Amino acid sequence: MAEKKKKTITVKQTGSPIRRKSDQRATLVGLGLNRVGRVATLEDTPAVRGMVAKVAHMVEVVEG
């Protein structure tokens, strides 16, 4: 049986978490981001999409 290739999404942090709510900071950490300019490649799941939507003002979807 052939293996299914998992879809991924690449996000880049463009905004600072300074003066943001703690849940937004925690969401960035959950995405693997903690500094402006960092890039993370994650599995494309509804949970990850929701996290990206929550901090959309601080991240940019590069690929996916």
C-alpha positions in Angstrom: 0.0 0.0 0.0 1.4 3.4 -0.9 2.1 5.9 1.9 0.0 9.1 2.0 2.1 12.2 1.9 1.1 14.5 4.7 0.2 18.0 3.8 2.2 20.7 5.5 1.9 24.5 6.1 4.8 26.9 6.6 4.2 29.9 8.7 6.5 32.9 9.4 6.2 35.1 12.4 6.0 38.8 11.3 4.8 40.5 14.5 6.0 40.7 18.1 4.1 39.2 21.0 5.0 42.1 23.2 1.9 43.7 24.7 -0.3 40.8 23.5 -2.6 38.6 25.6 -1.0 35.6 27.2 -3.2 33.2 25.2 -1.8 34.7 22.0 1.8 34.3 23.2 1.0 30.7 24.1 -0.4 30.0 20.7 2.8 31.3 19.1 4.8 28.9 21.3 2.5 26.1 20.3 3.2 26.8 16.7 6.9 26.7 17.4 7.4 30.4 17.0 8.9 32.9 19.5 10.8 35.5 17.6 10.1 37.7 14.7 11.4 36.1 11.5 11.2 32.5 12.7 9.7 30.0 10.3 7.9 26.7 11.3 6.7 23.9 9.1 3.7 22.2 10.6 1.2 19.5 9.6 -1.9 21.0 7.9 -4.7 20.1 10.4 -7.8 22.0 11.5 -6.2 22.6 14.9 -3.1 24.2 13.3 -5.3 26.2 11.0 -7.3 27.5 14.0 -4.1 28.5 15.8 -2.9 30.4 12.7 -6.2 32.1 12.5 -6.0 33.2 16.1 -2.7 35.0 15.6 -3.2 35.9 12.0 -2.1 39.5 12.7 1.3 38.2 13.9 2.0 35.4 11.3 2.2 35.0 7.6 1.5 31.8 5.7 4.5 31.3 3.4 3.5 27.9 1.9 0.5 25.7 2.2 
